[in-house]
Amino acid sequence: MAEALARLDHGDVIEPLSAGSKPTGWVHPLAIKAMEELGADMSQHRSKPAAELLDRPVDIVVTVCDSAAADCPLWPKAARIDHWSIVDPSWGDDDPATRYDRFLATRDELRGRIHALVKTLKLRED
């Protein structure tokens, strides 16, 4: 969701990339549904390993869950590394009445954090 949100809201000023410490190869259907509500097409997205991006120079690496912060490799070509402790919405009570709400809450939290991060980057460029 983070890559899709960053691309949707700020794709004109940043190039978001996404990878995971334990990729499944697929994107959770509820994440896709939550993003479709905002008009984002995630049909071509996939869960990919961090190793695919290690050789790319990047300005910022943001880990979005505690296990990723602990498990992700070092990013030797990253100018900055941030960590956001966000609970994976696929974890938790499997109650169908609340499951999707977790994805919506995570989407909205990510969106706010991404917006704030991009805003600070723009302030530094000005």
C-alpha positions as CSV (number, residue, x, y, z in Angstrom):
1,M,0.0,0.0,0.0
2,A,2.8,2.4,0.8
3,E,4.3,2.4,-2.7
4,A,0.8,2.8,-4.3
5,L,-0.1,5.6,-1.9
6,A,3.2,7.4,-2.5
7,R,2.8,7.0,-6.3
8,L,-0.9,8.1,-6.2
9,D,-0.3,11.3,-4.1
10,H,3.3,12.2,-4.9
11,G,4.4,10.3,-8.0
12,D,5.1,13.6,-9.7
13,V,7.9,14.4,-7.2
14,I,9.2,11.1,-5.9
15,E,9.8,7.6,-7.3
16,P,8.5,5.2,-4.7
17,L,9.7,1.6,-4.6
18,S,8.5,-1.2,-2.3
19,A,10.0,-4.4,-1.1
20,G,9.6,-6.7,1.9
21,S,11.7,-8.7,4.3
22,K,9.4,-11.7,3.9
23,P,7.7,-11.3,0.6
24,T,4.8,-13.5,-0.4
25,G,4.8,-12.7,-4.1
26,W,1.3,-11.4,-3.9
27,V,-0.6,-8.4,-2.5
28,H,-3.3,-9.0,0.0
29,P,-6.7,-8.7,-1.6
30,L,-7.9,-6.3,1.2
31,A,-5.0,-4.0,0.5
32,I,-5.9,-3.9,-3.1
33,K,-9.6,-3.2,-2.2
34,A,-8.6,-0.4,0.2
35,M,-6.4,1.2,-2.5
36,E,-9.1,0.8,-5.2
37,E,-11.3,3.0,-3.1
38,L,-8.8,5.8,-3.7
39,G,-8.6,5.1,-7.4
40,A,-5.2,3.3,-7.3
41,D,-4.7,0.4,-9.6
42,M,-2.6,-2.3,-7.9
43,S,-3.2,-5.0,-10.5
44,Q,0.5,-5.0,-11.5
45,H,1.9,-4.8,-7.9
46,R,3.6,-7.7,-6.3
47,S,5.3,-8.4,-3.0
48,K,9.0,-8.5,-3.8
49,P,12.2,-9.1,-1.8
50,A,14.4,-6.3,-0.6
51,A,17.3,-7.9,-2.4
52,E,15.9,-6.7,-5.7
53,L,16.5,-3.1,-4.6
54,L,19.7,-3.3,-2.7
55,D,22.0,-2.1,-5.5
56,R,19.9,1.0,-6.3
57,P,20.9,4.3,-4.8
58,V,18.0,5.7,-2.9
59,D,17.4,8.9,-0.9
60,I,15.3,7.3,1.8
61,V,14.5,3.8,2.9
62,V,11.4,3.6,5.2
63,T,10.7,0.4,7.0
64,V,7.0,0.2,8.0
65,C,6.9,-2.6,10.5
66,D,9.1,-3.7,13.4
67,S,9.9,-7.1,11.8
68,A,11.1,-5.4,8.6
69,A,13.3,-3.1,10.6
70,A,14.8,-6.1,12.3
71,D,15.0,-8.4,9.3
72,C,15.8,-6.1,6.4
73,P,19.4,-6.0,5.1
74,L,21.6,-3.0,5.4
75,W,21.0,-0.4,2.7
76,P,24.5,0.7,1.8
77,K,23.3,3.0,-1.0
78,A,20.6,4.8,1.1
79,A,21.2,8.4,2.1
80,R,18.7,8.0,5.0
81,I,16.8,5.2,6.8
82,D,13.6,5.9,8.7
83,H,11.4,3.4,10.6
84,W,7.7,3.6,11.1
85,S,6.2,1.1,13.6
86,I,3.0,0.2,11.8
87,V,1.2,-3.1,12.6
88,D,0.6,-5.3,9.6
89,P,-3.2,-5.2,9.0
90,S,-3.3,-8.8,8.0
91,W,-2.3,-9.7,11.6
92,G,-5.0,-9.7,14.3
93,D,-8.5,-11.0,15.0
94,D,-9.8,-12.8,11.9
95,D,-13.3,-11.3,12.5
96,P,-14.7,-10.4,9.0
97,A,-16.5,-7.4,10.5
98,T,-13.2,-5.8,11.6
99,R,-10.6,-7.2,9.2
100,Y,-11.1,-4.7,6.4
101,D,-11.2,-1.8,8.9
102,R,-7.6,-2.6,9.8
103,F,-6.6,-2.3,6.2
104,L,-8.4,1.0,5.9
105,A,-6.8,2.3,9.1
106,T,-3.3,1.2,8.0
107,R,-3.9,2.8,4.5
108,D,-4.9,6.1,6.1
109,E,-2.0,6.1,8.6
110,L,0.5,5.4,5.8
111,R,-1.0,8.1,3.7
112,G,-0.6,10.7,6.4
113,R,3.0,9.7,7.2
114,I,4.0,9.7,3.5
115,H,2.4,13.1,3.0
116,A,4.3,14.5,6.0
117,L,7.6,12.9,4.9
118,V,7.2,14.3,1.3
119,K,6.3,17.7,2.8
120,T,9.5,17.8,4.8
121,L,11.5,16.8,1.8
122,K,10.0,19.7,-0.3
123,L,10.8,22.2,2.5
124,R,14.4,21.1,2.4
125,E,14.6,21.6,-1.4
126,D,13.1,25.1,-1.3
